[in-house]
């Protein structure tokens, strides 16, 4: 059985403020903003080039428990050039740490930021994705299974 992680519900205290932050400062695309059922608004945003989105929700009761704003940490975005990403993100007004290389190999450079509620993100430089975009790698794997 194949499974794909496509949406993460991200707890925020103010959906409009978070939408503006992720759209304008981080550069996510707004896929959906509307009332999906009576009294429940969902704003779904996707990072450019990603197969996984975040959903900001207002009024939704989650059957497994309601996460609290600012309690999510360790979410990770990947970029092919940390220095260029840092320049672009800071130009948009994002408060992000400078890239730090923890080891010489690809995938060992990181920078970090928090959203207005304190949810924490890492941005990892993974230069290999320049030549091998994740969507292509996954499509090739799926073709090999058939």
C-alpha positions as CSV (number, residue, x, y, z in Angstrom):
1,X,0.0,0.0,0.0
2,X,1.4,3.4,-1.0
3,X,0.8,6.4,1.2
4,X,1.7,10.0,0.7
5,X,1.9,12.8,3.2
6,X,0.1,15.6,1.6
7,X,-1.3,18.0,4.3
8,X,-0.3,18.9,7.8
9,X,-2.7,20.8,10.0
10,X,-0.7,23.6,11.5
11,X,-2.1,25.1,14.7
12,X,-2.2,28.9,14.7
13,X,-4.0,31.4,16.8
14,X,-4.9,33.8,13.9
15,X,-5.6,32.2,10.5
16,X,-5.4,35.5,8.6
17,X,-2.1,36.5,10.2
18,X,-0.6,33.1,9.5
19,X,-1.9,33.1,5.9
20,X,-0.2,36.5,5.3
21,X,3.0,35.3,7.0
22,X,3.3,32.0,5.0
23,X,2.2,33.6,1.7
24,X,4.2,36.9,1.9
25,X,7.3,36.1,4.0
26,X,7.9,32.4,3.3
27,X,6.5,32.3,-0.3
28,X,3.9,29.6,0.0
29,X,1.1,29.4,-2.6
30,X,-2.5,29.8,-1.3
31,X,-4.4,26.8,-2.7
32,X,-7.6,27.2,-0.8
33,X,-9.2,29.7,1.5
34,X,-12.8,29.1,2.3
35,X,-15.5,27.6,4.5
36,X,-15.4,23.9,3.7
37,X,-18.3,23.1,6.0
38,X,-20.5,25.2,8.2
39,X,-18.3,27.1,10.7
40,X,-15.0,25.6,9.5
41,X,-12.6,27.7,7.5
42,X,-9.5,26.1,6.0
43,X,-6.6,27.9,4.4
44,X,-4.3,25.5,2.5
45,X,-0.8,26.7,1.4
46,X,1.9,24.8,-0.5
47,X,5.6,25.6,-0.7
48,X,6.7,26.0,-4.3
49,X,7.7,22.6,-5.7
50,X,6.3,20.7,-2.8
51,X,3.9,17.7,-2.7
52,X,2.9,18.5,0.8
53,X,0.8,21.5,2.1
54,X,0.0,23.0,5.4
55,X,-3.6,23.7,6.4
56,X,-4.5,26.5,8.8
57,X,-7.9,25.8,10.3
58,X,-10.5,27.7,12.3
59,X,-13.4,25.9,13.9
60,X,-12.4,22.4,13.2
61,X,-12.5,19.8,15.9
62,X,-9.8,17.2,15.4
63,X,-11.0,13.7,16.6
64,X,-7.5,12.8,17.8
65,X,-6.9,16.0,19.8
66,X,-6.5,19.7,19.2
67,X,-2.9,20.8,18.8
68,X,-2.0,24.2,20.4
69,X,-0.5,27.1,18.4
70,X,3.3,27.2,18.7
71,X,3.8,23.6,19.7
72,X,4.9,22.2,16.3
73,X,8.7,22.1,15.8
74,X,11.0,20.3,13.4
75,X,9.0,20.8,10.2
76,X,11.5,21.0,7.4
77,X,11.7,22.6,4.0
78,X,14.5,21.7,1.5
79,X,16.2,24.1,-0.9
80,X,19.0,23.6,-3.4
81,X,20.9,26.7,-2.4
82,X,20.8,27.9,1.2
83,X,22.6,31.2,0.6
84,X,20.2,32.1,-2.2
85,X,17.2,31.0,-0.1
86,X,18.4,33.1,2.8
87,X,18.8,36.2,0.6
88,X,15.3,35.7,-0.8
89,X,13.6,35.0,2.5
90,X,15.3,37.9,4.3
91,X,14.4,40.2,1.4
92,X,10.7,39.2,2.0
93,X,11.1,40.2,5.7
94,X,11.4,36.8,7.2
95,X,13.4,36.6,10.4
96,X,15.5,33.5,9.7
97,X,18.9,32.4,11.1
98,X,21.9,32.5,8.8
99,X,22.8,29.2,7.1
100,X,25.0,27.0,9.2
101,X,27.0,24.1,7.7
102,X,27.3,21.3,10.3
103,X,29.3,19.0,8.0
104,X,30.8,19.2,4.5
105,X,28.4,16.7,2.9
106,X,25.2,17.7,1.0
107,X,22.3,18.0,3.3
108,X,24.2,19.3,6.3
109,X,23.5,23.0,6.0
110,X,20.5,24.4,7.9
111,X,18.7,27.6,8.9
112,X,15.7,28.2,11.1
113,X,12.7,30.3,11.6
114,X,9.4,30.5,13.6
115,X,6.0,31.6,12.5
116,X,4.1,34.3,14.5
117,X,2.8,31.7,16.9
118,X,6.2,30.1,17.5
119,X,5.8,27.0,15.3
120,X,9.4,26.1,14.3
121,X,10.8,25.3,10.9
122,X,14.2,24.2,9.5
123,X,15.3,24.9,6.0
124,X,17.8,22.4,4.8
125,X,20.1,22.8,1.8
126,X,20.0,19.7,-0.3
127,X,21.9,20.5,-3.5
128,X,21.1,17.1,-5.0
129,X,17.5,18.2,-5.6
130,X,18.8,20.5,-8.3
131,X,19.5,17.5,-10.5
132,X,17.1,15.1,-8.9
133,X,13.8,16.8,-8.0
134,X,11.8,14.8,-5.5
135,X,8.8,14.5,-7.7
136,X,11.0,13.0,-10.5
137,X,12.6,10.5,-8.0
138,X,9.2,9.4,-6.8
139,X,7.8,9.1,-10.3
140,X,10.8,7.0,-11.3
141,X,10.3,4.7,-8.3
142,X,6.6,4.3,-9.0
143,X,7.4,3.4,-12.7
144,X,9.9,0.7,-11.5
145,X,7.2,-0.9,-9.3
146,X,4.8,-1.4,-12.3
